Amino acid sequence: MGILQIQAVNKHFGGLKALNEVNIDVQEGTVHAIIGPNGAGKSTLLNCLIGRLLPDTGTVTFNGNSLLGVQPHEINQMGVSRVFQTPEIFSDLTLLENVMIPAFAKRDGAFTINAFARVTDEAEIKDKAEAMLADVGLGAKASDVAAQLSRGDKRRLELAMCLVQEPKLLLLDEPTAGMARADTNNTIDLMKEIAARGMTMVVIEHDMHVVFSLAEKISVMAQGTVIVEDLPENIKGNPKVQEAYLGGAHL
């Protein structure tokens, strides 16, 4: 049994069947990619995992606990962190302040900007945030304002904000979207380092360079259902994947 189990999940929006009997089992300590064309249901599935949507039927279980009906902030406290497609950071704050706020949230059980009022007298949290920034390669920029960062460094900052909460599962929604190739490769290297420490990751991604650089298993979605789940080396030549994802073109 995996750390994340998605079983027979269905979600309808009126007459549209966005998810149709979706089954995915994510093993602890692995990188599991979910790919598919636009409209395949990937974002809907992700929103079911983090509590933004409630499936019509089916189950979603994390670490033995049901996520159905659980609020997003409660799911976060259970050990699930999400990296958004567009980096969700506090642009007007420094990098250090950005990382300290979620560190307070993990410790105190609630995420609130009011924690910022205490950043100057919380040495333990400050030290932890500084160490995390150094860990993702941003230690020298700790006092910089986040708005000044490149897109690649904003992604690194957001990863630091997630990792400082010591999650058991990291969900990444197109983590390299909009990046230049150099930033993409740097992000891949960072994610490999994180994965090497045993972090369980689910990656939703369109860039096949990213997918095949990271994933240990790949689930391919099309029209709301999983059509193939297999090892990366088997996905590349699978005719169902080529037809559904790339219209017959080779990966």
C-alpha positions, 0 to 999 in steps of 0.5 A: 500500500502506497503513502497516497492512494487514489481509488475509483475517484470520479468528479463531474461538473454538470455533464462533463466527466472530469475524472472517471474511475481514477486509480493511482498508488504512490509509493513512499520515497518515490517520484511519481509523475502524472502527465497528459494533454490539456483537459485530461483531468490532472488539475482537477485531480490535484484539487481533489488531493488538497481539499479544494474539490470533493470527489463525487465518489471514490477515496483519497487516502494519505498515510492511512488517513482519508483526505475527503472533507478535510480542509486544505490547511488541515491537509497541509498540517497532515504533511502534504505541501504543494508547489503551485504552477505560478510561485505563491510567495510573499513578494514584498517580504524578504526571502528569510521572512517568506520561509519563516512564516510557514515555519511558524505555521508548522509549529503553531498549527495555523498559517497566518501572516500575523506570525511575521510580527514575531520574526525578530525574536524567534531565533530557532525559527530564524535559524531553521529558515536560514538553513533551508534557504542555504539548502536550496541555494538561496542563502546569500539572498536571504535579505533580498526582497522576493519580488526581485528574484528570477522565476527559477529562484522564486521556485527555489524559494517556494520549495524552501517554504514547503520543505521548512514544514518537513512534509511527507508528501510534496505535490508539484504542479508544473514546477518548471513552467515558464522557465528558461532551459538553464533554470529548468535544469537547475530545478531538476537538479534541486528536485533530484537532491530532494528526492535522494533524501527520501521525499515522496513527490507527485509531479504534474508536468508537461515538459517531458525532459523534466518528467523523464529526468525525475520520475520513477513511475508515470501515470498517463491521463486522458479524458479524465482517466488513467490510460497507462501507469508504468515505468518511464522506459515503458511509457516512451514507446507505448502507443496509447501514450503517443496517441493520447498525449502527442497525437501519435508523435514519439516521446 
